[in-house]
Amino acid sequence: MNAGELTGQARTHIAEIADPKCLLHAQEVTPFLNLRRAALADGFDLLPYSSFRDFARQLKIWNGKFSGAKPMYDAAGVLLDAGALAPFERINAILLWSALPGASRHHWGTDLDLIDGRANASAYNDKLTREAFAPGGPFAPLAEWLDTHAARFGFFRPFQGVRSGVQPEPWHFSFAPIAETARRALRPEVLAEAIAGAPLLGKELVLAHLDELHGRYVAAVDLP
Ligand SMILES: [Zn+2]
């Protein structure tokens, strides 16, 4: 992947799938459809809740949280008041749950947030919560199935909260053969260049601390 593809500013690496509707790295289409077929055989309608996401979309998420227009949560999932946090605290709080624009693994097309279309999750406003995937939650059976089978198809969870600076996200899966190469290629300099030209709130502070933020939230993930 080139710098534009790594940072979500290009989509030349992305293929569009109609069923199920999603955007994936072209070389991941077959592995994902194989995983989906296996899940289907065991009774799950494995659906991408989100797949490829571009830089502009991630920038909107970031600026929304930084400005306080979008809700922001601490590690325990408690709502934070953005205005009460110093700018660098705010940056670290955002990064517990959301990536820096240019550094989202969703830019690569290798990462997916997965749910089960057959599960009854109507009681959950936000489907991507730990409760929804924990025992008793609507997606617990799928989470358990993925624990057993995902690795066989090359998929793993990069955010388990063991090595990852990002909080555990049991729904977030990554296709190892491509994602690991992308993770190593996304050097701080590549990220800095993408951010430098963008209208990112808190940009000066982010750039001043970029090596540290990169080390904690991009380089450090739970490995396959
Ligand atoms: Zn995700």
py3Dmol code that shows the C-alpha trace and the ligand (Angstrom):
import py3Dmol

protein = """\
ATOM      1  CA  MET A   1       0.000   0.000   0.000  1.00  0.00           C
ATOM      2  CA  ASN A   2       1.240   3.510  -0.767  1.00  0.00           C
ATOM      3  CA  ALA A   3       1.034   6.484   1.636  1.00  0.00           C
ATOM      4  CA  GLY A   4      -2.362   7.592   0.327  1.00  0.00           C
ATOM      5  CA  GLU A   5      -3.808   4.111   0.793  1.00  0.00           C
ATOM      6  CA  LEU A   6      -2.266   3.651   4.241  1.00  0.00           C
ATOM      7  CA  THR A   7      -3.770   6.914   5.495  1.00  0.00           C
ATOM      8  CA  GLY A   8      -7.222   6.604   3.931  1.00  0.00           C
ATOM      9  CA  GLN A   9      -6.688   9.397   1.427  1.00  0.00           C
ATOM     10  CA  ALA A  10      -6.835   7.026  -1.545  1.00  0.00           C
ATOM     11  CA  ARG A  11      -9.152   4.106  -2.235  1.00  0.00           C
ATOM     12  CA  THR A  12      -7.261   2.469  -5.074  1.00  0.00           C
ATOM     13  CA  HIS A  13      -6.787  -0.639  -2.876  1.00  0.00           C
ATOM     14  CA  ILE A  14     -10.497  -1.006  -2.126  1.00  0.00           C
ATOM     15  CA  ALA A  15     -13.076  -3.295  -3.743  1.00  0.00           C
ATOM     16  CA  GLU A  16     -16.810  -2.853  -3.366  1.00  0.00           C
ATOM     17  CA  ILE A  17     -18.832  -5.920  -2.413  1.00  0.00           C
ATOM     18  CA  ALA A  18     -22.595  -5.942  -2.999  1.00  0.00           C
ATOM     19  CA  ASP A  19     -23.552  -8.892  -0.772  1.00  0.00           C
ATOM     20  CA  PRO A  20     -22.959  -8.216   2.027  1.00  0.00           C
ATOM     21  CA  LYS A  21     -22.559  -4.535   1.272  1.00  0.00           C
ATOM     22  CA  CYS A  22     -19.066  -3.455   2.293  1.00  0.00           C
ATOM     23  CA  LEU A  23     -15.762  -2.039   1.120  1.00  0.00           C
ATOM     24  CA  LEU A  24     -12.690  -4.228   1.561  1.00  0.00           C
ATOM     25  CA  HIS A  25      -9.089  -4.448   0.477  1.00  0.00           C
ATOM     26  CA  ALA A  26      -9.214  -6.209  -2.894  1.00  0.00           C
ATOM     27  CA  GLN A  27      -7.068  -9.113  -1.634  1.00  0.00           C
ATOM     28  CA  GLU A  28      -9.321  -9.662   1.360  1.00  0.00           C
ATOM     29  CA  VAL A  29     -12.574 -10.212  -0.494  1.00  0.00           C
ATOM     30  CA  THR A  30     -12.155 -13.969  -0.913  1.00  0.00           C
ATOM     31  CA  PRO A  31     -10.857 -14.634   2.626  1.00  0.00           C
ATOM     32  CA  PHE A  32     -13.749 -12.645   4.115  1.00  0.00           C
ATOM     33  CA  LEU A  33     -16.382 -14.365   1.982  1.00  0.00           C
ATOM     34  CA  ASN A  34     -14.904 -17.721   3.033  1.00  0.00           C
ATOM     35  CA  LEU A  35     -15.186 -16.712   6.690  1.00  0.00           C
ATOM     36  CA  ARG A  36     -18.762 -15.554   6.111  1.00  0.00           C
ATOM     37  CA  ARG A  37     -19.679 -18.818   4.380  1.00  0.00           C
ATOM     38  CA  ALA A  38     -18.302 -20.863   7.275  1.00  0.00           C
ATOM     39  CA  ALA A  39     -20.224 -18.712   9.757  1.00  0.00           C
ATOM     40  CA  LEU A  40     -23.401 -19.102   7.711  1.00  0.00           C
ATOM     41  CA  ALA A  41     -23.024 -22.894   7.804  1.00  0.00           C
ATOM     42  CA  ASP A  42     -23.006 -22.642  11.589  1.00  0.00           C
ATOM     43  CA  GLY A  43     -26.084 -20.397  11.729  1.00  0.00           C
ATOM     44  CA  PHE A  44     -24.598 -16.876  11.816  1.00  0.00           C
ATOM     45  CA  ASP A  45     -25.281 -14.076   9.351  1.00  0.00           C
ATOM     46  CA  LEU A  46     -21.852 -12.494   9.636  1.00  0.00           C
ATOM     47  CA  LEU A  47     -22.178  -8.850   8.579  1.00  0.00           C
ATOM     48  CA  PRO A  48     -19.710  -5.976   8.455  1.00  0.00           C
ATOM     49  CA  TYR A  49     -21.125  -3.174  10.631  1.00  0.00           C
ATOM     50  CA  SER A  50     -18.293  -1.075   9.251  1.00  0.00           C
ATOM     51  CA  SER A  51     -15.463  -1.834   6.856  1.00  0.00           C
ATOM     52  CA  PHE A  52     -13.302   0.647   4.894  1.00  0.00           C
ATOM     53  CA  ARG A  53     -13.524   4.185   6.233  1.00  0.00           C
ATOM     54  CA  ASP A  54     -11.674   7.094   4.605  1.00  0.00           C
ATOM     55  CA  PHE A  55      -9.625   9.923   6.086  1.00  0.00           C
ATOM     56  CA  ALA A  56     -12.391  12.518   5.702  1.00  0.00           C
ATOM     57  CA  ARG A  57     -14.835  10.377   7.671  1.00  0.00           C
ATOM     58  CA  GLN A  58     -12.314   9.736  10.450  1.00  0.00           C
ATOM     59  CA  LEU A  59     -11.541  13.470  10.552  1.00  0.00           C
ATOM     60  CA  LYS A  60     -15.236  14.171  11.126  1.00  0.00           C
ATOM     61  CA  ILE A  61     -15.325  11.683  14.019  1.00  0.00           C
ATOM     62  CA  TRP A  62     -12.169  13.180  15.528  1.00  0.00           C
ATOM     63  CA  ASN A  63     -13.222  16.816  15.256  1.00  0.00           C
ATOM     64  CA  GLY A  64     -16.681  15.971  16.586  1.00  0.00           C
ATOM     65  CA  LYS A  65     -15.207  14.437  19.715  1.00  0.00           C
ATOM     66  CA  PHE A  66     -12.504  17.055  20.181  1.00  0.00           C
ATOM     67  CA  SER A  67     -15.027  19.891  19.969  1.00  0.00           C
ATOM     68  CA  GLY A  68     -17.494  18.146  22.282  1.00  0.00           C
ATOM     69  CA  ALA A  69     -20.160  17.859  19.558  1.00  0.00           C
ATOM     70  CA  LYS A  70     -19.922  14.025  19.735  1.00  0.00           C
ATOM     71  CA  PRO A  71     -19.902  12.058  23.011  1.00  0.00           C
ATOM     72  CA  MET A  72     -16.588  10.838  24.354  1.00  0.00           C
ATOM     73  CA  TYR A  73     -16.042   8.076  26.905  1.00  0.00           C
ATOM     74  CA  ASP A  74     -13.368   7.008  29.366  1.00  0.00           C
ATOM     75  CA  ALA A  75     -11.890   3.488  29.538  1.00  0.00           C
ATOM     76  CA  ALA A  76     -14.802   2.307  31.668  1.00  0.00           C
ATOM     77  CA  GLY A  77     -17.317   3.639  29.142  1.00  0.00           C
ATOM     78  CA  VAL A  78     -18.362   6.608  31.312  1.00  0.00           C
ATOM     79  CA  LEU A  79     -19.319   9.784  29.420  1.00  0.00           C
ATOM     80  CA  LEU A  80     -16.662  12.504  29.587  1.00  0.00           C
ATOM     81  CA  ASP A  81     -17.071  16.272  29.378  1.00  0.00           C
ATOM     82  CA  ALA A  82     -14.659  17.307  26.603  1.00  0.00           C
ATOM     83  CA  GLY A  83     -14.663  20.908  27.803  1.00  0.00           C
ATOM     84  CA  ALA A  84     -13.427  19.884  31.259  1.00  0.00           C
ATOM     85  CA  LEU A  85     -10.324  18.143  29.860  1.00  0.00           C
ATOM     86  CA  ALA A  86      -7.066  19.834  28.933  1.00  0.00           C
ATOM     87  CA  PRO A  87      -6.394  19.459  25.191  1.00  0.00           C
ATOM     88  CA  PHE A  88      -3.806  16.679  25.547  1.00  0.00           C
ATOM     89  CA  GLU A  89      -6.045  14.757  27.973  1.00  0.00           C
ATOM     90  CA  ARG A  90      -8.825  15.118  25.454  1.00  0.00           C
ATOM     91  CA  ILE A  91      -6.591  13.697  22.699  1.00  0.00           C
ATOM     92  CA  ASN A  92      -5.713  10.658  24.801  1.00  0.00           C
ATOM     93  CA  ALA A  93      -9.350  10.127  25.762  1.00  0.00           C
ATOM     94  CA  ILE A  94     -10.416  10.150  22.099  1.00  0.00           C
ATOM     95  CA  LEU A  95      -7.672   7.663  21.235  1.00  0.00           C
ATOM     96  CA  LEU A  96      -8.977   5.099  23.724  1.00  0.00           C
ATOM     97  CA  TRP A  97     -11.870   4.474  21.318  1.00  0.00           C
ATOM     98  CA  SER A  98     -11.182   6.301  18.035  1.00  0.00           C
ATOM     99  CA  ALA A  99      -8.126   6.474  15.823  1.00  0.00           C
ATOM    100  CA  LEU A 100      -6.326   9.542  14.603  1.00  0.00           C
ATOM    101  CA  PRO A 101      -7.359  10.407  11.048  1.00  0.00           C
ATOM    102  CA  GLY A 102      -4.704   8.747   8.894  1.00  0.00           C
ATOM    103  CA  ALA A 103      -4.102   6.041  11.498  1.00  0.00           C
ATOM    104  CA  SER A 104      -7.375   4.114  11.491  1.00  0.00           C
ATOM    105  CA  ARG A 105      -6.928   0.472  10.587  1.00  0.00           C
ATOM    106  CA  HIS A 106     -10.231   0.857   8.748  1.00  0.00           C
ATOM    107  CA  HIS A 107      -8.335   2.976   6.176  1.00  0.00           C
ATOM    108  CA  TRP A 108      -6.528  -0.153   5.023  1.00  0.00           C
ATOM    109  CA  GLY A 109      -9.685  -2.047   4.086  1.00  0.00           C
ATOM    110  CA  THR A 110      -8.283  -4.940   6.113  1.00  0.00           C
ATOM    111  CA  ASP A 111     -10.358  -4.312   9.233  1.00  0.00           C
ATOM    112  CA  LEU A 112     -14.028  -4.937   9.917  1.00  0.00           C
ATOM    113  CA  ASP A 113     -16.469  -4.482  12.766  1.00  0.00           C
ATOM    114  CA  LEU A 114     -18.563  -7.643  12.698  1.00  0.00           C
ATOM    115  CA  ILE A 115     -22.056  -8.416  13.929  1.00  0.00           C
ATOM    116  CA  ASP A 116     -24.575 -11.241  13.485  1.00  0.00           C
ATOM    117  CA  GLY A 117     -27.544 -10.176  11.357  1.00  0.00           C
ATOM    118  CA  ARG A 118     -29.658 -12.952  12.880  1.00  0.00           C
ATOM    119  CA  ALA A 119     -29.126 -11.886  16.487  1.00  0.00           C
ATOM    120  CA  ASN A 120     -31.841  -9.893  18.173  1.00  0.00           C
ATOM    121  CA  ALA A 121     -30.011  -6.727  19.163  1.00  0.00           C
ATOM    122  CA  SER A 122     -33.001  -4.394  19.040  1.00  0.00           C
ATOM    123  CA  ALA A 123     -32.553  -3.499  22.709  1.00  0.00           C
ATOM    124  CA  TYR A 124     -29.082  -2.159  21.978  1.00  0.00           C
ATOM    125  CA  ASN A 125     -28.935   1.365  20.587  1.00  0.00           C
ATOM    126  CA  ASP A 126     -25.241   1.011  20.011  1.00  0.00           C
ATOM    127  CA  LYS A 127     -24.556  -2.496  18.730  1.00  0.00           C
ATOM    128  CA  LEU A 128     -20.810  -2.194  19.210  1.00  0.00           C
ATOM    129  CA  THR A 129     -20.581  -2.332  22.987  1.00  0.00           C
ATOM    130  CA  ARG A 130     -18.754  -4.835  25.160  1.00  0.00           C
ATOM    131  CA  GLU A 131     -22.058  -5.813  26.818  1.00  0.00           C
ATOM    132  CA  ALA A 132     -23.493  -6.824  23.443  1.00  0.00           C
ATOM    133  CA  PHE A 133     -20.566  -9.224  22.884  1.00  0.00           C
ATOM    134  CA  ALA A 134     -20.214 -10.440  26.481  1.00  0.00           C
ATOM    135  CA  PRO A 135     -21.953 -13.618  27.786  1.00  0.00           C
ATOM    136  CA  GLY A 136     -25.691 -13.005  27.723  1.00  0.00           C
ATOM    137  CA  GLY A 137     -25.395 -10.328  25.016  1.00  0.00           C
ATOM    138  CA  PRO A 138     -26.959 -10.801  21.558  1.00  0.00           C
ATOM    139  CA  PHE A 139     -23.570 -11.224  19.851  1.00  0.00           C
ATOM    140  CA  ALA A 140     -21.987 -13.507  22.449  1.00  0.00           C
ATOM    141  CA  PRO A 141     -22.536 -16.678  20.359  1.00  0.00           C
ATOM    142  CA  LEU A 142     -20.908 -15.008  17.334  1.00  0.00           C
ATOM    143  CA  ALA A 143     -17.993 -13.771  19.461  1.00  0.00           C
ATOM    144  CA  GLU A 144     -17.468 -17.326  20.683  1.00  0.00           C
ATOM    145  CA  TRP A 145     -17.661 -18.717  17.159  1.00  0.00           C
ATOM    146  CA  LEU A 146     -15.084 -16.177  15.982  1.00  0.00           C
ATOM    147  CA  ASP A 147     -12.808 -17.078  18.934  1.00  0.00           C
ATOM    148  CA  THR A 148     -12.670 -20.596  17.542  1.00  0.00           C
ATOM    149  CA  HIS A 149     -12.712 -20.047  13.775  1.00  0.00           C
ATOM    150  CA  ALA A 150     -11.472 -16.584  12.738  1.00  0.00           C
ATOM    151  CA  ALA A 151      -7.758 -17.421  12.892  1.00  0.00           C
ATOM    152  CA  ARG A 152      -8.182 -20.296  10.431  1.00  0.00           C
ATOM    153  CA  PHE A 153      -9.206 -17.696   7.819  1.00  0.00           C
ATOM    154  CA  GLY A 154      -6.407 -15.244   8.697  1.00  0.00           C
ATOM    155  CA  PHE A 155      -8.479 -12.925  10.918  1.00  0.00           C
ATOM    156  CA  PHE A 156      -7.571 -11.757  14.418  1.00  0.00           C
ATOM    157  CA  ARG A 157      -8.535  -9.137  17.022  1.00  0.00           C
ATOM    158  CA  PRO A 158      -5.927  -6.336  17.175  1.00  0.00           C
ATOM    159  CA  PHE A 159      -7.663  -4.564  20.079  1.00  0.00           C
ATOM    160  CA  GLN A 160      -7.812  -6.846  23.090  1.00  0.00           C
ATOM    161  CA  GLY A 161      -6.434  -4.358  25.590  1.00  0.00           C
ATOM    162  CA  VAL A 162      -3.446  -6.609  26.331  1.00  0.00           C
ATOM    163  CA  ARG A 163      -0.794  -4.897  24.198  1.00  0.00           C
ATOM    164  CA  SER A 164      -3.108  -2.460  22.441  1.00  0.00           C
ATOM    165  CA  GLY A 165      -3.455   1.113  23.702  1.00  0.00           C
ATOM    166  CA  VAL A 166      -6.937   1.053  22.226  1.00  0.00           C
ATOM    167  CA  GLN A 167      -9.642  -0.400  24.487  1.00  0.00           C
ATOM    168  CA  PRO A 168     -10.802  -3.995  23.884  1.00  0.00           C
ATOM    169  CA  GLU A 169     -13.105  -4.150  20.847  1.00  0.00           C
ATOM    170  CA  PRO A 170     -14.391  -7.736  20.557  1.00  0.00           C
ATOM    171  CA  TRP A 171     -16.192  -6.843  17.299  1.00  0.00           C
ATOM    172  CA  HIS A 172     -13.109  -5.518  15.490  1.00  0.00           C
ATOM    173  CA  PHE A 173     -11.313  -8.031  13.239  1.00  0.00           C
ATOM    174  CA  SER A 174      -8.326  -7.616  11.011  1.00  0.00           C
ATOM    175  CA  PHE A 175      -6.958  -9.663   8.141  1.00  0.00           C
ATOM    176  CA  ALA A 176      -3.431 -10.425   9.312  1.00  0.00           C
ATOM    177  CA  PRO A 177      -1.544 -11.058   6.043  1.00  0.00           C
ATOM    178  CA  ILE A 178      -2.198  -7.525   4.745  1.00  0.00           C
ATOM    179  CA  ALA A 179      -2.805  -5.590   7.960  1.00  0.00           C
ATOM    180  CA  GLU A 180       0.523  -6.515   9.537  1.00  0.00           C
ATOM    181  CA  THR A 181       2.388  -5.214   6.486  1.00  0.00           C
ATOM    182  CA  ALA A 182       0.325  -2.010   6.588  1.00  0.00           C
ATOM    183  CA  ARG A 183       0.934  -1.514  10.312  1.00  0.00           C
ATOM    184  CA  ARG A 184       4.682  -1.684   9.787  1.00  0.00           C
ATOM    185  CA  ALA A 185       4.543   0.622   6.763  1.00  0.00           C
ATOM    186  CA  LEU A 186       2.548   3.324   8.560  1.00  0.00           C
ATOM    187  CA  ARG A 187       5.582   5.074  10.052  1.00  0.00           C
ATOM    188  CA  PRO A 188       5.137   8.281  12.098  1.00  0.00           C
ATOM    189  CA  GLU A 189       6.501  10.317   9.155  1.00  0.00           C
ATOM    190  CA  VAL A 190       3.787   8.951   6.838  1.00  0.00           C
ATOM    191  CA  LEU A 191       1.122   9.803   9.380  1.00  0.00           C
ATOM    192  CA  ALA A 192       2.607  13.253  10.053  1.00  0.00           C
ATOM    193  CA  GLU A 193       2.390  14.143   6.398  1.00  0.00           C
ATOM    194  CA  ALA A 194      -1.273  13.148   6.200  1.00  0.00           C
ATOM    195  CA  ILE A 195      -2.174  15.116   9.326  1.00  0.00           C
ATOM    196  CA  ALA A 196      -0.108  18.210   8.533  1.00  0.00           C
ATOM    197  CA  GLY A 197      -2.363  19.220   5.652  1.00  0.00           C
ATOM    198  CA  ALA A 198      -5.699  18.459   7.345  1.00  0.00           C
ATOM    199  CA  PRO A 199      -8.045  20.713   9.356  1.00  0.00           C
ATOM    200  CA  LEU A 200      -7.596  18.535  12.454  1.00  0.00           C
ATOM    201  CA  LEU A 201      -8.538  20.021  15.836  1.00  0.00           C
ATOM    202  CA  GLY A 202      -5.603  19.797  18.243  1.00  0.00           C
ATOM    203  CA  LYS A 203      -3.222  19.364  15.312  1.00  0.00           C
ATOM    204  CA  GLU A 204      -0.218  21.189  16.820  1.00  0.00           C
ATOM    205  CA  LEU A 205      -0.347  19.040  19.957  1.00  0.00           C
ATOM    206  CA  VAL A 206      -0.884  15.840  17.984  1.00  0.00           C
ATOM    207  CA  LEU A 207       2.113  16.568  15.768  1.00  0.00           C
ATOM    208  CA  ALA A 208       4.281  17.537  18.755  1.00  0.00           C
ATOM    209  CA  HIS A 209       3.513  14.169  20.410  1.00  0.00           C
ATOM    210  CA  LEU A 210       3.189  12.067  17.286  1.00  0.00           C
ATOM    211  CA  ASP A 211       5.943   9.532  18.022  1.00  0.00           C
ATOM    212  CA  GLU A 212       4.464   8.823  21.440  1.00  0.00           C
ATOM    213  CA  LEU A 213       0.880   8.608  20.138  1.00  0.00           C
ATOM    214  CA  HIS A 214       1.980   6.414  17.235  1.00  0.00           C
ATOM    215  CA  GLY A 215       3.811   4.073  19.609  1.00  0.00           C
ATOM    216  CA  ARG A 216       0.865   3.737  21.956  1.00  0.00           C
ATOM    217  CA  TYR A 217      -2.093   3.586  19.564  1.00  0.00           C
ATOM    218  CA  VAL A 218      -0.788   2.466  16.162  1.00  0.00           C
ATOM    219  CA  ALA A 219       2.306   0.305  16.667  1.00  0.00           C
ATOM    220  CA  ALA A 220       1.052  -1.412  19.840  1.00  0.00           C
ATOM    221  CA  VAL A 221      -1.658  -3.898  18.965  1.00  0.00           C
ATOM    222  CA  ASP A 222      -2.472  -7.420  20.014  1.00  0.00           C
ATOM    223  CA  LEU A 223      -0.858  -9.636  17.424  1.00  0.00           C
ATOM    224  CA  PRO A 224      -2.320 -12.579  15.542  1.00  0.00           C
TER     225      PRO A 224
END
"""
ligand_1 = """\
1
ZN
Zn -13.386 -1.104 14.124
"""
view = py3Dmol.view(width=600, height=400)
view.addModel(protein, "pdb")
view.setStyle({"model": 0}, {"cartoon": {"style": "trace"}})
view.addModel(ligand_1, "xyz")
view.setStyle({"model": 1}, {"stick": {}})
view.zoomTo()
view.show()
